[in-house]
Amino acid sequence: MTVLLLDVMDTLVVDPFRGLPALLGLSWDDLLAHKDPDAWPAFERGELDEAEYARRFFRDRRPVDAAAVRAYMASSYRWVDGAEDLLQRLATRGVEMHALSNYPCWFELVEAAVGLSRYVPWTFVSCRTGVRKPDAEAYLGAARALGRPPGECLFVDDRPRNVAAAEAVGMPALRFTSAVELTVALEARGLL
């Protein structure tokens, strides 16, 4: 039976990052222009702890209120429309599911907010594996750990480049656009 490997942010849970500029008193463009482009990927790979991420948040190393950012994120996670119902249906059918997520230690905040692990264990989260999608090893390492060839897994993600990277290593993949469309695609594959 096919194993589902599921992205989390903006596939199952709404990513609150887009609201962060308002908290920091910046526009979206200003935030993108001033944030350190290497800090978030390193945080997601588990190379930085939360304090070091906050220190490196901005290129010019201006201070950021780490506690306020954490509190904002923790209070903002919520299910993508229809995602929880879909996961309940899959779980009832006995479909094996695992998270394959680029995310830092804040996955624990996501868990506290929505209880994702009731349906999908945080098996492959980048802060633990040290590998981020679209690196081929993110997909191949997950398949290896599950004792499955990539072709026996089905990866779902909202980002086209992550979907293309999975397909490039022989792992079937679906691009998430909505829970309704994903339900139709999974029904067509006999998983629902």
PyMOL commands that set and color helices and strands:
alter all, ss='L'
color gray80, all
select helices_A, chain A and resi 16-24+28-34+39-44+50-55+66-76+83-92+107-114+116-118+126-129+136-146+150-152+160-168+179-188
alter helices_A, ss='H'
color red, helices_A
select strands_A, chain A and resi 3-6+97-101+124-125+153-157+173-175
alter strands_A, ss='S'
color yellow, strands_A
deselect
rebuild
show_as cartoon
